[in-house]
Amino acid sequence: MKTLYQSPTQDSFVQNPYRVYAEVLAGDTLRYWNEYEMAAVFDADTIHALLRDRRLGRALPHGKIRTIPHHLRDFAALEDVSMLEMEPPSHTRLRGLVLRAFTTARIKSLAPEIETICKELIDNFPTGEFDLLTAYCTQVPVRIIARLLGVPESMAPDLLRWSNAMVAMYQAGRTARIEHAANAAAKEFAEFMAEFIAARRSTPRNDLISELIRAESADGRLSTQEMVGTCILLLNAGHEATVHTLGNAVKALLEHNIPPRALAPERRADTVEEVLRFDPPLHIFTRYAYADLDIGSHTIRAGAQIALVLGAAGRDPRKCVVPHVFDPFRTPVGHAAFGGGTHFCVGAPLARLEMQIALAALFQHVPRLKLTSVPRYADTYHFHGVQQLMVSA
């Protein structure tokens, strides 16, 4: 197996990882990524197959023990009850309960609220140059997920602060300062959610948290700790990826001078899929091998980790003609932005709906929107999103 030497924090890679992906995709698409100390898969077919392969999973393999440093015990306690880190049957039970509350009808019913929130934010845009990322791209997802769960929108600044601190744990440039901040955020977030859930148990309302409380399965109701972990996961995942995707979408649409008809009602869904293919918000998803696994002529041994480079899947020339070109009018091409298999993103329908409405509203009400400086991506790989989005309306 060939070795890839590429620091995920090198600025040239952070700004354009697709150059490296293209080089790998032109040759052997299974590489040992030296800086991650694990094998990494880059081609679309193998990534999609492995996402659905039950010999791989997120939970620690049998016999492996995770050592938790004292300064990360609160963060680790939430990870222990997170669907993201579980496999069946525990994952099946939790995901089933969430899906019973996270229904298609409930998601669709949010469309008018999303439109209203977008219009309110647009009406309050400042004059002159401003950062669209903080004024719009960040605000839409956090306000929507707060409404869906039933958390007061006045808590949005705290939700963002806690979420940003916790999500930083998954980036390549993780430091001791990031770890301490993430643990403090996890403790505060968990305490807030536990109190809020207790209040909802006595006074349920028409929101997702109340539905989760009422949800039952053959294994019983969600425990308080499971509820806390699930709600925090939904809040973190429900806004983080959408913020990045909205920012990346606006950047791509403006830099490529895409005409307004790309966001017409009959076109906007395909435009969002092209954004998710061209510049997705999450680039790596790691899994453990639970058994020896042959990929081509190479064997991944049981207990080893493997990186699925989701960001490369949409740029695979075997699946997409001229993959380096952003073309919202092309026939939609498959991507791996929402993962796949048992861990396919439960929030994908909501994310798609938010993207379609938020982008259409933005370019409809601000037709003269333009970039005032070249956006740079934040040093947060394996997340991929712009640091700022300076524009004028």
N, C-alpha and C positions, 0 to 999 in steps of 0.2 A: 504494500500500500504506500503510495507516495505521500510525502509530508507537505502540508501547507504551513508556511511560516508567515503569519499575518497577525500583527497586534490589533485587537478590536478597538483599541483606543487611539491608534494612529490617526491623525487628523484627516489625511487623504482618504483613508478607508471610511471614517465616519461620514465624510461629506459625500463619498461615492463608493459604497461597497460593491456596486454592480459591475465595476470594472474587474474586480477580483473574481466575482461570480462568473463573468463571461469567460475569463481565462480558464477557470476550473471546468466549466461546462463544455469547453472546447476539447477537453481531454478526459482523464479519469475523474468521474464524478463522486467517487468515494475517496476521501483524503483523511489522513491523520492530521488534525488541526493542532499544531504544536502548542500554541498558547492556551488552548482549552484542555489539552491532554486527553483528547478522545477523538474517535472517528467522527467524521461529519459527512452527511449526504447532501448533495446539491441538486440532483436532477429530479424533475417533477414526478415521473412515474414511480421511482423508488420511494420518494418522500410520501406520496399518497398511499402506497402499499404499506409502508411501515407505520403510518398513522393508524392504520386499521389492523395491524398485526398484534394479536393478543399475547405474543411472546415478548412484547415490549410494554413498559408501563412507567408511570410516574412514581409509584410507591417504592420504597426501599426494598430490594430483593431480600428474600428470607436469609437470615444469618448476618446481614449487614446491620450494624448499629450506628446510629447517628449520635455524635457527641455534641451536646448543646452547651456552648459557653454561657456562663452565668449572665453576661450582659445581653444575651439574646433570648432569654427564657420566655418573655412575653410574646415576642414575635413567633417563636417556635410553637408556642401553645396554640396560636391561631392557625399556623400551617398544619398542625396535627388534625384539625377538623375541617380543613379546606378540601373541597371536591377536587381541586386542581392537583392535589398530592395523593389522591386515593385511586384505588382500582376496585373492580367488582369483588365482593358484593356490596361493600360499604359505599362505593361510588354510585352504584346503581340505585340504592335506596335513597341517598341524598338527592341525586339528580332527578329521580322520579318525582320526589316531593316538590322540588323547585319547579319542574316543568308543569306540574298540576296548577301551580299558582302563576307561572310565567306564560300564560296562554296566548295564542295567536290573537284572540279577540281582545284581550287586555292590551296587547301591544298596539294593535290597529286603532284602538280607541284613543290612544295618546296623540294621534296625528294632529287634531285641532290644537291641543296644548303645545305641541312642538312648534306649530306655525305661529301661535301667539307669542311664545317665548322668543322666537327668532325675530319677529317684528318688533317687540319691545326692545330687544338688544340693539337692533339696527337703528331704531329711532333715537337711541341714546349714544350713537357713535359720536365721538368728539370731532371737531373741525380740524382740518390740517392733517398732519401725519400722526398715525397711532399704530399700536401693536394689535393686529386683528386676533392674534393668538389668545391674548388675555381678555380682549373685549368681546370676543365671540366664540372662537373655537373651544375655549376652556369652559365657558359659561353654559353653552347649550347642553352638553352631555351631563354635567354635574347637576344642573337644575332638573333635567328630565329624570335621571335615575333617583334623585331625592324625592321627586313627586311620586314616582312609581312605587318606591318603598314606603313612602309616607313620612319620610324624615323632613322636618321643616327646612325650607329653602334658605332660611336665615343662617342655617348651619353650613352653607356651602363653603365659606372660607376655611372652616375647620376641617370639613371633609376633604377639601383639596390639599390642605397642609398635611393631614394624616396620610392620605393616599400617596402623595408625592414622596413622602419620607419612606413609606413602606415599599413602594414599587422600586425605589432606588436600589434595593437589596438585590435585584435581579440584573443589574447592569454590570458590565465588565470592569469598570473602574471603581469597584466597591472598596471602601476604606473603613477604618475603625470609627471615624466620625459618622459615616453613613450608617453603620451598624447600630451605634448608640442612639442616633436619631430615629431609626426605624423601630427600635425596641420601645422607645418612649412613646412614639406615635401609636404603636400597636396597643400599648397599655391604655392610653387615653381613649383610643377608638373603641376598644373592647368594653371599657367601663361605661362609655356613653351608650353604646348599643345595648348592653345588658340592662341598663336603666330604662331605655326607650322601649325595649321589648317587653319588660315587666309592665310598663304602663299600657302597652297595647294588649297584653293578656287580660287586663281588667276592663279596658275600654277599647274594644276592637273597632276598626273603621274599614272603609273600602280601599285598602291598599295592600301591597304585596306582603308586608310583614304580617298583617292580620291574616292573610290567606295562608301564609306559611305556618302560622300558629294553629290554624284550623286543619291544616293538611295532615292526613293520616295515611299510614300504609300498614301492611301486615306486621311490620316491625315496630309500629307505634309512632308517636309524634316525634318531632325534632326536639332534641334536648336544648336547653338554653345555650350551652356552649356551641352546639352545632348551628343554632340559629344565629348566634353572634358571628361565628366564622363564615357562614354562608352569606349573611348580609354584607359583611365587610368585603368578601370576595366580589359580590355583585357590584358594590359601590366602586371598588378599585378597578375591576376589569370593565365595569360599565361606563367608565368615563375615560380612563387612561388611553386605551387604544383608539377611541373615537376622536379624542382631542388630536392625536397625532395624524389620524387619517384625514380629518377636516383640514388641518394645516397643510398636509402634503397635497391634498386635492386642490386647494386654492392656489398653492404655488404652481402646480402643474398646469392648471387651467389658464392662469395668467401668463406664465412663461411661454406657453405654447400658443397663446392667442386663440384659444378655442372659441368658436362662435357660440352665441347664446342658445342656439337650437339644441346644443348638447344637453341642456338642462330642461328642455321641453318635457311635459308630462310623459310622453311616450318614449323619451330617450334617457331620462335621468337615471333609471335603474342600471342601464348598460354603462353609463358614464361612471357611476360609483364602482361597478365591478372592474372597470378598466383602471381606476385609481388603485383599487386593492391589489390588482395584478402588478401594476407598474411601480408603485411605491408604498408597500404595505407597512403597517406600524410595528409589527413584531417580526423579527428576522430569524430567531432560533427558538426551537422547542426541544428540550433534552428529554431522553427517556433511558430507563435501565433495560438491559436484556435479562430476561428471566430464564433463558435457555440459550445454548449456542445457536447462532444465527448466521447463515451464509448469505452474503450479499456479493453477487458476482463470484469472483474467485477468492474472496476474503471471508474470514470467519470472525464475527463479533462474539466474544466469549461471554458466557453467563456471568452476570454481576457487573459487566462493564456498562458505561454510559455511552450514548451515541447522540450526536447533535443532528437534528433535522433542520436544514437551513431553509426555512419557509420563504424567506425573502428572495432566494434564488429560483424557487419553483416557477414563479410567474415570468422569469426571464429566460426560461429554457427554450432555445431555438427549435427543439424537437416538437414543441407544443404551440409555439407562437411565432408567426412570421414577423420579422424585424422587431424583436422583443424590446429593443432599446428605444422604440418610438412610442410616444404616448398618443393613442388614437381612440378617442371615445366612440368613434363611428365604426370601429372594426366589429366583426362578429365576436361576441363575448368569449374570452378565453378563460379556462379554469385557472384557479389560483389556490393557495393554501393559507390565505390570510386568517381564516377562522379555525385553522387546525383541521382535525378530522377524526373519525372513529368515535370511541366512547367519550373522548374529550372535546368533541366539536363544540365550539362556543355556544352556550345557551342563549347568549345575548345577541347572536348574529342578526335575527330579524329586527330587533330594536336598533342596532347599529346601522343597518341598511336604511331603515326608515328615517332615522335622524339625519343621516348623510344626505339622502335624497331631498328631504324637506329643507334642511339648513343651507345646502348649496344653492338650490333653486331660489329660495327666499333672498339670499345674499346677492346673487347676481341680478335678480329681478328688481330689487329695491335700490341697489347700488350699481347701476350699469357702468359707471365711470371708474369703478374700483381699479387701482393699479398699484403695483409694487413700487416702493420708493427706495428700496435697497435690495441687494441680492440676499435671499434668505440662506442662513447657515443651519446645518443640522446640529442638534445638541449631542454632546459626548455621553450618550446613554445607551450605546449598543449593549444588548441585542434589541432594544427598542430603537425606533427610527422615526424621528419627528423633528420639525424645525424648532430652533431655539427661540426665534422671534419671527414675526411676520409683519414687517413694517409696511403700511399701505397708506394711501390717501383715497378719499371717496369723492 
